[in-house]
Amino acid sequence: MLLRCRLGAEVVAVAEHETARDLVEGLQRVAQGALALISGRSLVQLDAMFAPLRLAAAGQHGFERRDVQGKRHRHRFPVETLRPAAVAIRDFASRHEGLVFEDKGASVALHYRLAPELADRALEAVRLAAASLGDTVQIQGGKMVWELKPAGADKGLAIDEFMREAPFAGRTPVFLGDDVTDEYGFRVVNRLRGHSIKVGQGETAALWRLPHPSAAREWLRQWLETCGR
């Protein structure tokens, strides 16, 4: 149903998938440039993953964004105030085998995929580190990770911002995501009467579902093959 060629002029926002570079490049071409990457990773990380492509993208859960023209946008946040919290979380991770600390610049993450039994202790450590920052930050859970990020920025906001700009404006958004943090995006896409697609299991606000990442890649390949003609 969603493979109809009228989608060829619509936005496809790919979240957190290691999609092949040629697939993404093909989607961008068929969508007439209306493709954006929406991620919890930084723009620097996204550029490294998809090099030499330089795509419209939102990084760090919408805190930073690059539009189709290449102009960068950042939400106001005193990044230096996050440093003491980052140090505290990094030190906690260093004392517990299996925890992985990630500093993205305007946000930090504590991954516990290798030590799932430490999930609650990791959350408490992030809460303690964030206590002095008040409502300027928020703690966000993801797949086996706790993140400390600026308050008010999320993937849904990033999608909403893209949809107000050319070449996305006036089109129907299509958003694929597999993480808890993608629920913000699904709700915005639903409000815009678009197509929200959850990849994987779990409760979701998305209207459609694909069982796993390989199914999502195959769906995109079929869509590209059909509409690319």
C-alpha positions as CSV (number, residue, x, y, z in Angstrom):
1,M,0.0,0.0,0.0
2,L,2.8,2.4,0.8
3,L,4.8,1.5,-2.3
4,R,2.7,3.8,-4.6
5,C,4.8,6.1,-6.7
6,R,3.1,9.2,-5.5
7,L,5.4,8.8,-2.5
8,G,8.3,9.6,-4.8
9,A,7.9,13.3,-4.1
10,E,7.7,12.8,-0.3
11,V,10.1,13.0,2.6
12,V,11.7,9.8,3.9
13,A,13.3,10.2,7.3
14,V,15.6,7.3,8.1
15,A,16.3,6.9,11.9
16,E,19.2,5.0,13.3
17,H,19.6,2.4,10.5
18,E,22.9,1.4,8.9
19,T,21.2,1.8,5.5
20,A,23.5,1.2,2.5
21,R,24.9,4.4,1.1
22,D,23.6,3.7,-2.5
23,L,20.1,3.0,-1.1
24,V,20.0,6.3,0.7
25,E,21.4,8.1,-2.3
26,G,18.8,6.5,-4.5
27,L,16.0,7.5,-2.1
28,Q,17.2,11.0,-2.0
29,R,17.2,11.2,-5.8
30,V,13.7,9.7,-6.3
31,A,12.3,11.9,-3.5
32,Q,13.7,14.9,-5.4
33,G,16.0,15.8,-2.5
34,A,13.4,15.5,0.2
35,L,15.2,13.0,2.4
36,A,16.6,13.7,5.9
37,L,18.4,11.6,8.5
38,I,17.0,11.8,12.0
39,S,19.3,10.5,14.7
40,G,20.5,10.5,18.3
41,R,24.0,10.6,16.9
42,S,25.8,13.8,16.2
43,L,26.0,15.3,12.7
44,V,29.7,14.5,12.6
45,Q,29.0,10.8,13.2
46,L,26.3,10.8,10.6
47,D,28.6,12.4,8.0
48,A,31.2,9.7,8.8
49,M,28.7,6.9,8.3
50,F,27.3,8.2,5.0
51,A,30.4,9.8,3.5
52,P,30.9,11.1,0.9
53,L,27.2,12.0,1.0
54,R,26.3,15.1,2.9
55,L,22.6,14.8,3.6
56,A,20.0,17.0,5.3
57,A,20.1,15.6,8.9
58,A,19.1,16.2,12.5
59,G,21.5,15.0,15.2
60,Q,21.5,14.7,18.9
61,H,17.8,14.2,19.0
62,G,17.0,17.4,17.2
63,F,19.4,19.7,19.0
64,E,21.5,20.2,15.9
65,R,20.1,20.2,12.3
66,R,21.4,20.8,8.8
67,D,18.9,21.7,6.2
68,V,18.9,20.8,2.5
69,Q,20.9,24.0,1.7
70,G,23.6,23.0,4.1
71,K,22.8,25.6,6.7
72,R,23.2,24.5,10.3
73,H,20.7,25.2,13.1
74,R,21.2,24.7,16.8
75,H,18.8,25.2,19.7
76,R,20.0,27.5,22.4
77,F,21.8,25.6,25.2
78,P,24.9,26.5,27.2
79,V,26.8,23.4,26.4
80,E,29.6,24.1,28.9
81,T,27.1,23.7,31.8
82,L,26.9,20.0,30.8
83,R,30.6,19.3,31.4
84,P,30.5,18.6,35.1
85,A,27.7,16.1,34.6
86,A,29.5,14.5,31.7
87,V,32.6,14.0,33.9
88,A,30.5,12.4,36.7
89,I,28.8,10.0,34.3
90,R,32.1,9.2,32.6
91,D,33.7,8.4,35.9
92,F,30.8,6.2,36.9
93,A,31.1,4.3,33.7
94,S,34.8,3.8,34.2
95,R,34.2,2.1,37.6
96,H,31.7,-0.4,36.2
97,E,32.7,-3.0,33.6
98,G,30.3,-3.2,30.7
99,L,29.1,0.4,30.8
100,V,30.1,2.6,27.9
101,F,30.1,6.4,28.1
102,E,29.6,8.5,24.9
103,D,30.1,12.3,24.7
104,K,28.3,13.8,21.7
105,G,29.0,17.4,22.6
106,A,25.6,18.8,23.6
107,S,24.4,15.5,25.0
108,V,26.0,12.4,26.7
109,A,24.9,8.8,26.8
110,L,25.5,5.9,29.2
111,H,25.1,2.6,27.4
112,Y,24.4,-0.6,29.4
113,R,23.9,-3.1,26.6
114,L,26.9,-5.1,27.8
115,A,25.7,-5.0,31.4
116,P,21.9,-4.9,31.4
117,E,21.9,-5.8,35.1
118,L,23.3,-2.2,35.7
119,A,20.3,-0.4,34.1
120,D,18.9,0.9,37.3
121,R,22.2,2.0,38.8
122,A,23.1,3.7,35.5
123,L,19.9,5.6,35.5
124,E,20.5,6.7,39.1
125,A,24.0,7.9,38.2
126,V,22.7,10.0,35.3
127,R,20.0,11.4,37.6
128,L,22.5,12.4,40.2
129,A,24.8,14.0,37.6
130,A,21.8,16.0,36.2
131,A,20.4,17.1,39.5
132,S,22.2,20.5,39.6
133,L,21.2,21.4,36.0
134,G,17.5,21.7,36.8
135,D,15.0,21.8,34.0
136,T,17.6,22.8,31.3
137,V,18.2,19.1,30.6
138,Q,16.2,15.9,30.5
139,I,17.0,12.2,30.8
140,Q,15.8,10.1,27.9
141,G,15.8,6.4,27.8
142,G,16.6,4.5,24.6
143,K,17.6,1.0,23.6
144,M,19.9,-0.1,26.4
145,V,21.0,3.5,27.0
146,W,20.3,6.5,29.2
147,E,20.9,9.9,27.7
148,L,21.3,13.4,29.2
149,K,20.3,16.0,26.6
150,P,19.0,19.6,26.4
151,A,15.4,19.9,27.3
152,G,12.9,20.7,24.6
153,A,14.7,19.2,21.6
154,D,13.6,15.8,20.2
155,K,13.2,14.0,16.9
156,G,9.6,15.1,16.5
157,L,10.7,18.7,16.7
158,A,13.3,18.1,14.1
159,I,10.8,16.6,11.7
160,D,8.4,19.4,12.3
161,E,11.2,21.9,11.4
162,F,12.1,20.1,8.2
163,M,8.4,20.0,7.2
164,R,8.2,23.8,7.2
165,E,11.1,24.1,4.7
166,A,11.6,23.3,1.0
167,P,11.6,20.7,-0.4
168,F,9.7,19.0,2.4
169,A,6.9,21.6,2.8
170,G,3.6,20.6,1.5
171,R,4.5,16.9,1.2
172,T,3.5,13.9,3.2
173,P,6.2,12.7,5.7
174,V,7.3,9.1,5.9
175,F,9.3,8.2,9.0
176,L,10.9,4.9,9.9
177,G,12.3,4.4,13.4
178,D,13.3,1.5,15.7
179,D,14.0,3.2,19.0
180,V,12.0,4.5,22.0
181,T,13.2,8.0,21.1
182,D,11.5,7.7,17.7
183,E,8.1,7.9,19.3
184,Y,8.4,11.7,19.3
185,G,8.7,11.6,15.6
186,F,5.9,9.1,15.1
187,R,3.5,11.4,17.0
188,V,4.5,14.4,14.9
189,V,4.2,12.5,11.6
190,N,0.7,11.2,12.7
191,R,-0.4,14.8,13.4
192,L,0.8,15.7,9.9
193,R,-1.2,12.8,8.5
194,G,1.9,11.1,7.3
195,H,3.1,7.5,7.4
196,S,4.8,6.5,10.7
197,I,6.6,3.1,10.5
198,K,7.9,1.2,13.6
199,V,10.7,-1.2,12.9
200,G,10.8,-4.1,15.4
201,Q,8.7,-5.0,18.4
202,G,7.3,-2.9,21.3
203,E,4.4,-0.6,21.9
204,T,4.3,2.3,19.6
205,A,2.3,5.3,18.3
206,A,3.3,4.4,14.7
207,L,0.5,3.5,12.3
208,W,2.6,0.8,10.5
209,R,5.1,-1.8,11.4
210,L,8.0,-3.7,9.8
211,P,9.4,-6.7,11.8
212,H,13.1,-6.0,11.7
213,P,15.8,-3.7,10.1
214,S,16.4,-6.1,7.1
215,A,12.7,-5.9,6.3
216,A,12.8,-2.1,6.4
217,R,15.8,-2.1,4.0
218,E,14.0,-4.5,1.7
219,W,10.8,-2.3,1.8
220,L,12.9,0.7,0.9
221,R,14.6,-1.1,-1.9
222,Q,11.3,-2.2,-3.4
223,W,9.9,1.3,-3.1
224,L,13.0,2.7,-4.8
225,E,12.8,0.1,-7.6
226,T,9.1,0.7,-8.2
227,C,9.1,4.5,-8.0
228,G,12.6,4.9,-9.5
229,R,11.3,3.8,-12.9
